[in-house]
Amino acid sequence: MSVNHRIPGLLGLTLLAALLAACDRTDPPSDRLERAAEDLVAEVESSPTPARQPSGPWAPRNECADMPGGTDFLADLQAAIDTRDADALVALTADDVKLDFGGGAGHQQLRERLAADNGAFWETLAKMDELGCAADASSGITIPWYFAQGVPVDPYTGAIVTGENVPMYNAPARDAELVAELSWEAVERLSDDPESERFDHVSWTDPQSGVEKEGYIAAENLRSIIDYRLIASRRNNRWRITALLAGD
């Protein structure tokens, strides 16, 4: 009696073992798990790592990606600058583009400036293009981003520290005592120091303590508030550069 009761159980166990063995031979669960893990790792490795956003109150940021046609305009602008393609840049520019405050305007003058000094203006545009994009109240585009923000320093003497942890020294030398390290802060240039050609004498107000500090920052790490900027407006459903100038 007890033997007869055990027979169906044994048959069931035998059948289950056979099925598992068949699965193991064709596609073992352990292999499937291993492949799934490998696929997941491959997916993570192939996914681009988001670029870390620079820190600081006036660090570059992009507000223009959500504007109609904004992403395409910025991509076309960057491509034109990267390839030094005058025709492509002119195609993004309004016929009456303003180039200075002395009457300079138009496509022909823009071409002349792009060609002058072995194309030095292209380098100016490349540096400008790295400083973010602002979407202003009138639905326009402004590059650099900070120019549309009302930076609280005198625009004629003010400058942006372009970088993170940029040292401010108490003298115009890299081995001088460190006063502070600034990241994308606004400073004001003080009187010129003829002995510090590679450094600018500046003042900076610490936002935490409210204390004003003076020191020297390498000139290569400072950009005038009123340096070159680009203004673009939407015309006939297309973005066009309407101003590309410096000064005030």
Secondary structure, DSSP 8 states (H G I E B T S, - for coil): -HHHHHHHHHHHHHHHHHHHHHHHHH--HHHHHHHHHHHHHHHHHHS--------STT---B--TTSTTHHHHHHHHHHHHHHT-HHHHHHTEEEEEE--TTS-BSHHHHHHHHHGGGGHHHHHHHHHHTS-BEE-TTS-EEESGGGGS--SS-TTTEEEE-SSSEEEESSSSTTS-EEEEESS-EEEE-S--TT-TTEEEEEEE-TTT--EEEEEEEGGGEEETTS-EEEEEEETTEEEEEEEE---
